[in-house]
Amino acid sequence: MSNVTINKVKAGDLELKEKVVAINRVVKTTKGGRAFSFSALVVVGNEAGVVGHGLGKAKEVQEAITKGIEDAKKNLIKVPVMHGTIPHDQLTKEGAAKVLIKPAAHGTGVIAGGSMRAVLEAAGITDVLAKNLGSANPHNVVKATFKALASLRQPIDVSKRRNLSLKKVFNG
């Protein structure tokens, strides 16, 4: 996967929508009692091909979500969306989570599990088939989905890399 180029994007003037994927309560036991804190996994996207994910940790839930949104805005990537779906199949692994995403016909909808659904909808993908084949840990599933979307390539880019003319690609 070393030949994959990630198209990073700046948050700038983008109208981003945020979605909380998971909130985790963390307990630290000290000699004075228990100290509670929260971590929030957040996905942001403009529903037009730009998506990011982030993790925020704080003593209160709302503060953790805010930090997660700020972190997600720093990790935005551009995803190739063609007619509401992805250009090709992609199988990616992150930790114990394995994710398979496939393009689908118009009108299919987003057929995906919870964590993957949040990332795909934030990216603006409306028709896709997706399956989580490994761990259901939301952190790793989001990272694996993000990695899969980042490694998608446009057909035009592939044809340029193979030194093919566009007439050969689309006319046979």
Order of alpha helices (4+ residues) and beta strands (2+ residues): beta-beta-beta-beta-alpha-beta-beta-beta-beta-alpha-beta-alpha-alpha-alpha
